[in-house]
Amino acid sequence: MENKRIEHIEDISTEEYTSYINCVFINLDLTDLVFYNIKFSKCSFINCKLDNTNFVSCVFYNCDFISNEYIENNWYNNYGKNLKFIGAFLPNFIKENTFYDMRVIQ
């Protein structure tokens, strides 16, 4: 299945129980968005701005996070399997973020 490119903020829903499958989020400013109870499967986030973005009770399967900006985002009660975080901003990912009850399994 071909990946669906999501390049416009208007194409994103943060409504609870939304699912994204085979999606590529590219060059998006996701600042201040709250993703609550959303499933991401085989998705990639590439060159996105994740400043004060909140992921709460989300599920991530086989997702890649590549060259994103991570400033003060929050990851609460999420589950992830086979995740990859790649890029220059990774030191900020650990240092400037809050993790609570997050399970990542490689």
C-alpha positions as CSV (number, residue, x, y, z in Angstrom):
1,M,0.0,0.0,0.0
2,E,1.3,3.4,-0.9
3,N,1.9,6.0,1.8
4,K,-0.5,8.9,2.0
5,R,1.4,12.2,2.2
6,I,0.0,14.7,4.7
7,E,1.5,18.1,4.0
8,H,-1.3,20.5,5.2
9,I,-2.4,21.0,8.8
10,E,-6.0,21.1,7.6
11,D,-5.6,17.4,6.7
12,I,-5.0,16.3,10.3
13,S,-7.7,15.3,12.7
14,T,-7.0,15.2,16.4
15,E,-10.4,13.8,17.2
16,E,-10.3,10.9,19.6
17,Y,-10.0,7.4,18.1
18,T,-8.7,8.7,14.8
19,S,-6.4,6.2,13.0
20,Y,-3.6,7.0,10.6
21,I,-2.3,4.1,8.5
22,N,0.6,4.3,6.0
23,C,0.8,8.1,6.4
24,V,3.7,10.4,6.0
25,F,3.5,13.7,7.9
26,I,5.9,16.0,6.2
27,N,7.1,19.6,6.9
28,L,4.2,20.2,9.3
29,D,4.0,22.7,12.2
30,L,2.2,20.6,14.8
31,T,2.8,23.1,17.6
32,D,0.3,23.0,20.4
33,L,-1.7,20.1,19.0
34,V,-3.0,17.4,21.3
35,F,-3.3,13.9,19.9
36,Y,-5.5,11.9,22.3
37,N,-6.3,8.2,21.9
38,I,-5.1,8.1,18.3
39,K,-3.5,5.2,16.5
40,F,-0.5,5.6,14.1
41,S,0.5,2.5,12.1
42,K,3.3,2.5,9.6
43,C,3.6,6.3,9.8
44,S,6.5,8.7,9.4
45,F,6.9,12.2,10.8
46,I,9.5,14.0,8.7
47,N,10.8,17.5,9.2
48,C,7.9,18.4,11.5
49,K,7.8,20.9,14.3
50,L,6.6,19.2,17.4
51,D,6.8,22.1,19.9
52,N,4.5,21.8,22.8
53,T,2.8,18.9,21.0
54,N,1.1,16.4,23.2
55,F,0.6,12.7,22.5
56,V,-1.7,11.2,25.1
57,S,-2.8,7.5,25.2
58,C,-1.7,7.0,21.6
59,V,-0.5,3.9,19.9
60,F,2.4,3.9,17.5
61,Y,3.2,0.7,15.4
62,N,6.2,0.7,13.0
63,C,6.6,4.5,13.0
64,D,9.6,6.7,12.1
65,F,10.4,10.1,13.5
66,I,13.0,11.7,11.2
67,S,14.6,15.1,11.5
68,N,11.8,16.6,13.6
69,E,12.1,19.5,16.0
70,Y,11.2,18.4,19.6
71,I,10.7,21.3,22.1
72,E,8.7,20.7,25.2
73,N,6.3,18.1,23.9
74,N,4.7,15.6,26.2
75,W,4.3,11.9,25.8
76,Y,1.8,10.5,28.3
77,N,0.5,6.9,28.6
78,N,1.5,5.9,25.0
79,Y,2.4,2.5,23.6
80,G,4.9,2.1,20.8
81,K,6.3,-0.9,18.9
82,N,9.2,-0.7,16.4
83,L,9.8,3.0,16.6
84,K,12.7,4.9,15.1
85,F,13.9,8.3,16.1
86,I,16.5,9.8,13.7
87,G,17.9,13.3,13.4
88,A,19.9,16.2,14.8
89,F,17.3,17.3,17.3
90,L,17.3,14.0,19.3
91,P,19.3,15.4,22.3
92,N,16.4,17.9,22.7
93,F,13.9,15.1,22.4
94,I,15.2,13.6,25.6
95,K,16.2,16.7,27.4
96,E,13.2,19.0,26.8
97,N,10.3,16.5,26.9
98,T,8.1,14.9,29.5
99,F,7.6,11.1,29.4
100,Y,5.0,9.4,31.6
101,D,4.2,5.7,31.5
102,M,5.4,5.4,27.9
103,R,6.3,1.9,26.7
104,V,8.5,1.6,23.6
105,I,9.4,-1.9,22.4
106,Q,12.0,-2.5,19.7
